[in-house]
Amino acid sequence: MLESKNAPRPAVVIPAGLDGPVLRRAMAVYLESLRGHRAELDAINVYPVADADTGTNLLHTQAAVQRALESLPNDADRRTTVETAVDASLRGARGNSGVLLSQMLRGIGAGDETDLAAALEAGASAVAAAFARPVEGTAVTVTRDAAAAARARATGGGDPIQVLEAALAAAETSLARTTEILPELRAAGVVDAGAKGIVLLLRAVASSLADDPMPIEAGTPIPVSSAEPGANVVRYEVQYLLEAADGAAATLRKAIDALGDSVAVVEHAGVVRVHAHTDRPDAVIAAGARVAKPQEVSVAPLDRGGAT
């Protein structure tokens, strides 16, 4: 039977935002995406140290998030989901890439689940603030560009899916430009590995929000030889956790910045994660010990699998 011209049309259902179920689905999709792109991300990891482990570090961090989320009941609300994901990512973070992932997750879960532009702005701010010396041409640039595009689309009246699509498009464009911003990336002919990891995260979130399954494909094979080790391979990577009062991260970040580079110090709910490249690992650990007892201390030579 033909429908009457006056019959009401079916309502178009627009997702309300990043609620608990959507976030959990996005985290599972992201984990599978990282598994597919792990080798590619490792191979293009040339900045700040060519140690070929960004994909491995992101996968390790996200696997910790997924394990924590799987322990939650199926009806866990958004707040519980966010807190669990952020805590797991911070405690499980490996390398600079793991730290920046923890901060992006923290931003995505911040505030009102429907204001995705604000969430991406919070994530971009948290990523930049994590590092003692934020560098353009990395995830710092890409997350900022994504957030700006999201805000512009939201201001123009875009729904949540449109806001995320705008952010993803801007992030992909920004990622392509990283090759020209950083000399190390230009010389190797690659994009920033950590920034690409964030683009994969945005793809996973966007596809989960739209309930449109994202094809899980392996990344483009790139010879690891394209990432030649730099001159600072004798240096060390130091990582540890602290249980400390809120506000400790800023002071500690400044103190450790004088002892090395690639310094990232972040905190959430009384947990502080420290990461640094340094020739003085004992001094970096001692700086943390003045705040609280360092836990899960790791000191690794960068020429044998340090993290970035």
C-alpha positions in Angstrom: 0.0 0.0 0.0 1.3 3.4 -0.9 2.0 5.8 1.9 -0.1 8.9 2.1 1.7 12.1 1.1 0.7 13.5 4.4 2.0 10.6 6.4 4.8 11.6 8.9 8.3 10.7 7.8 10.4 8.5 10.1 12.4 10.5 12.5 16.1 10.7 11.8 17.8 9.5 15.0 20.9 11.5 15.9 23.2 10.0 18.6 23.1 12.0 21.8 26.8 11.8 22.2 29.6 9.7 23.7 27.7 7.7 26.3 29.1 4.7 28.1 28.2 2.0 25.4 29.5 4.2 22.6 32.8 4.8 24.4 33.3 1.1 25.2 32.6 0.2 21.6 35.1 2.9 20.4 37.8 1.5 22.7 37.4 -2.0 21.4 37.5 -0.8 17.8 40.6 1.3 18.5 42.4 -1.7 20.0 41.7 -3.7 16.9 42.9 -0.8 14.7 46.1 -0.5 16.6 46.7 -4.2 16.1 46.4 -3.7 12.4 48.6 -0.6 12.3 51.2 -1.6 14.9 54.0 -2.5 12.5 53.4 0.6 10.4 53.4 2.9 13.5 56.6 1.3 14.8 58.3 1.7 11.4 57.5 5.4 10.9 58.6 6.2 14.5 61.5 8.6 13.8 60.7 11.4 16.2 61.9 12.3 18.9 64.0 9.1 18.8 64.0 6.5 16.0 63.4 3.5 18.3 60.5 1.9 16.3 58.0 1.3 19.1 55.2 3.9 18.9 52.7 1.3 17.7 53.8 -1.2 20.3 53.5 1.4 23.1 50.0 2.6 22.0 48.8 -1.0 21.7 50.2 -1.8 25.1 48.4 1.2 26.6 45.1 0.6 24.9 45.2 -3.1 25.8 45.3 -2.0 29.5 42.3 0.2 28.9 40.4 -2.6 27.3 41.1 -5.1 30.1 39.9 -2.5 32.6 36.7 -1.8 30.6 35.9 -5.5 30.3 35.7 -5.8 34.0 32.8 -3.3 34.1 29.1 -4.4 34.0 27.4 -3.9 30.6 25.2 -1.2 32.0 28.1 0.9 33.4 27.4 4.6 33.0 29.5 7.1 31.2 31.2 8.5 34.2 32.3 5.1 35.4 33.5 4.1 31.9 35.5 7.3 31.5 37.1 7.1 34.9 38.0 3.5 34.3 39.5 4.2 30.9 41.5 7.2 32.0 42.9 5.5 35.1 43.9 2.4 33.1 45.5 4.4 30.3 47.5 6.5 32.8 48.7 3.5 34.8 49.3 1.4 31.7 50.9 4.2 29.6 54.1 3.3 27.9 56.3 5.9 26.3 55.3 9.4 25.2 52.7 8.0 22.9 51.0 6.2 25.7 51.0 9.3 27.8 49.4 11.4 25.0 46.8 8.7 24.5 45.9 8.9 28.2 45.4 12.6 27.9 43.3 12.4 24.8 41.0 9.9 26.4 40.8 12.1 29.4 39.7 15.0 27.1 37.2 12.9 25.1 35.5 11.8 28.3 35.4 15.3 29.8 32.3 17.3 30.4 28.9 16.9 28.7 28.7 13.9 26.4 26.9 15.9 23.7 29.5 18.7 23.5 32.1 16.9 21.4 33.9 20.1 20.4 34.6 20.9 24.0 35.7 17.3 24.6 38.3 17.5 21.7 39.4 21.0 23.0 40.0 19.5 26.4 41.9 16.6 24.8 44.1 18.9 22.8 44.8 21.1 25.8 45.7 18.1 27.9 48.1 16.7 25.2 49.9 20.0 24.9 50.1 20.5 28.7 51.5 17.0 29.3 54.9 17.9 27.8 57.5 20.2 29.2 58.3 21.4 25.7 55.4 20.8 23.3 56.6 20.4 19.7 54.7 21.4 16.5 54.4 18.7 13.9 53.3 16.1 16.4 50.1 15.1 18.1 50.1 18.6 19.7 49.4 20.2 16.3 47.0 17.5 15.0 44.8 17.4 18.1 44.6 21.2 18.2 43.6 21.4 14.5 41.0 18.7 15.0 39.5 20.6 18.0 39.4 23.8 16.0 37.5 22.1 13.2 35.1 20.5 15.6 34.4 23.8 17.3 33.7 25.5 13.9 31.3 22.8 12.9 29.5 22.8 16.2 29.1 26.6 16.0 27.6 26.1 12.6 24.9 23.8 14.0 26.5 20.4 13.3 25.2 17.3 15.0 27.6 15.1 17.0 28.5 12.9 14.0 29.1 15.9 11.8 31.3 17.5 14.5 33.4 14.4 14.7 33.6 14.0 10.9 34.9 17.6 10.7 37.4 16.9 13.4 38.6 13.7 11.7 39.0 15.4 8.3 41.0 18.2 9.8 43.2 15.7 11.8 44.0 13.8 8.6 44.9 16.9 6.8 47.0 18.1 9.7 48.7 14.7 10.0 49.8 14.9 6.3 51.5 18.3 7.1 53.6 16.9 9.9 56.0 15.6 7.3 56.9 19.1 6.3 57.0 20.6 9.8 59.6 18.4 11.4 63.0 17.9 9.6 63.3 14.3 10.9 59.9 13.4 9.4 60.8 15.1 6.1 64.1 13.3 5.8 62.4 9.9 6.3 59.3 10.8 4.2 56.8 9.8 6.9 54.2 11.4 9.1 54.4 11.6 12.9 53.7 8.2 14.4 52.1 9.4 17.6 49.9 11.8 15.7 48.7 9.0 13.4 47.8 7.0 16.5 45.5 9.8 17.5 43.9 10.0 14.1 43.2 6.3 14.3 41.5 7.0 17.7 39.3 9.7 16.2 38.3 7.3 13.4 37.3 4.6 15.9 35.3 7.1 17.9 33.6 8.5 14.8 32.6 5.1 13.5 31.3 4.0 16.9 29.2 7.1 17.3 27.7 6.6 13.9 27.3 2.9 14.5 29.1 2.3 11.2 31.7 -0.5 11.5 35.1 0.7 10.6 37.1 -1.7 8.4 40.1 -3.0 10.3 43.0 -3.0 7.9 46.7 -3.4 8.3 48.7 -0.3 7.9 50.8 0.4 4.9 54.1 -1.6 5.1 57.1 0.7 5.5 60.6 -0.6 5.9 61.9 0.0 9.4 65.2 1.0 7.7 63.5 4.3 6.9 63.8 5.2 10.6 67.5 5.4 11.1 68.6 5.8 14.7 69.7 9.3 15.7 72.8 10.5 17.5 71.4 10.2 21.0 71.0 6.4 21.2 73.2 6.2 24.3 70.5 8.0 26.3 68.0 6.4 28.6 64.2 6.4 28.9 62.8 6.7 32.4 59.2 6.0 33.4 57.5 5.6 36.7 54.3 6.2 38.7 53.6 8.2 41.8 50.7 8.4 44.2 50.6 12.2 44.9 48.2 15.0 45.6 46.8 16.9 42.7 49.0 19.7 41.4 52.3 17.7 41.8 52.6 17.2 38.1 53.3 20.8 37.1 56.1 21.2 39.6 57.7 17.9 38.8 57.5 18.5 35.1 59.5 21.7 35.5 62.1 20.0 37.7 62.6 17.0 35.3 62.7 19.3 32.2 66.1 20.5 33.5 67.4 16.9 33.5 66.5 15.8 30.0 64.1 16.1 27.1 60.9 14.4 25.8 59.6 15.1 29.3 55.9 14.2 29.9 54.4 14.4 33.4 50.6 14.0 33.8 48.2 13.4 36.7 44.7 12.2 37.3 42.9 11.4 40.5 46.1 11.3 42.6 48.1 9.2 40.1 51.1 10.9 38.4 52.8 9.3 35.3 56.4 10.4 34.5 58.3 9.9 31.3 61.6 11.4 30.2 64.6 10.8 28.0 67.8 11.6 29.9 71.5 10.9 30.6 70.7 11.2 34.3 68.1 8.5 35.2 69.0 8.5 38.9 68.4 12.3 39.1 65.0 11.9 37.3 63.9 9.2 39.8 65.2 11.2 42.7 63.1 14.2 41.6 60.0 12.0 41.8 61.1 10.6 45.2 61.0 14.1 46.6 57.2 14.0 45.9 56.4 10.4 46.7 57.8 6.9 46.4 58.3 6.0 42.7 56.5 2.9 41.6 56.9 0.6 38.6 60.2 2.3 37.8 61.6 1.5 34.3 65.0 2.6 33.0 65.8 1.4 29.5 68.6 2.4 27.0 66.9 4.1 24.0 68.9 2.0 21.6 67.2 -1.1 22.9 63.6 -0.2 22.7 63.1 3.0 24.6 59.7 4.7 24.0 58.5 7.8 22.3 
